[in-house]
Amino acid sequence: MIGAATQAGGVGMRRKVVLLVAAGVALFIAANAHLIYVATTSQPDCVAHVRHGEGSPNNFSAAASSCSPKIAKPTKASAE
């Protein structure tokens, strides 16, 4: 009788461990899928920086900017 009770309890415990491991693996996969989704769909805004060749030689600049240069719109004061 004692052996049958131990085996029945062991099966229940084994099932719980398998379910916990499966839940952990599913959570890990879901978190990584979310990180990949965010990394591939987001486009960060361009930040202000010294463009290559501008400024003094002691300033750091971007090696290759993916942001297009902004063209200043003429204002009323500069148009006159």
N, C-alpha and C positions, 0 to 999 in steps of 0.2 A: 504494500500500500504506500509506503513512504516513497519508493522509487517511482511509482506512477504519478504521485503528486509533484515530485521534483521535475519529472519530464514535462508535465503539463505546464508548470510554472516557467520552465526553460523555454518552451515554445513561445509563450506569451512575451517573455523578455526579449527573445530573439526577434520577434516581430516588431517590437517597439524600437529596437536598435536599428533594424533595417529601415523602418519608416523614418527615423531621425536622420540617418545617413542620406536617404533619398531626398528628404526635405532640405538638408544642407546642400546637397549637390544641385538641386533645383534652384535654390536661392543664389548660389554661386553663378550658375549659368544665366539666370535672369539679371543679376547685377552686371555681369560682363556684357550681356546683350544691350542693356541700357547704356552703358558707357560707350560702346561702339556706335550705337544709334546717335547719341548726343555728339560724339566726335565727328561723325560724318555729315550731320545735318546742320550744325551750327556754323556761323560765319562771324568771327569776332570783328568788331568795329576797328577801323584804322585808328591808330594812336598818333599823336603829334610826335614827330621826331625830325632830326636833321637828315635831309636827303643826301644821298651819295654825291660828293663833290661840292656840297654847299657848306658854308660856315668855315670856321678856322680849322687848320689841320689837327688841332688838339681835341676836337670834338669827335665823339663816336657817332657813327651813322649806320643805317641799315645796309647790309651787304646788297640785298636785292629786295626792294619793297614790292609787295603784291598789291598795294593800294595805288590807284592812279593819282597823279598830282592834281590838286584842286586848282582850278583856274579862277582867279579873283574876278568877281563881277564888278564892272565899273559902277561907281556910285555917282550921284548927281554932282557932287563936288569935283570929282576927277574928270567928269565928262565935259564940264564947262571950261 
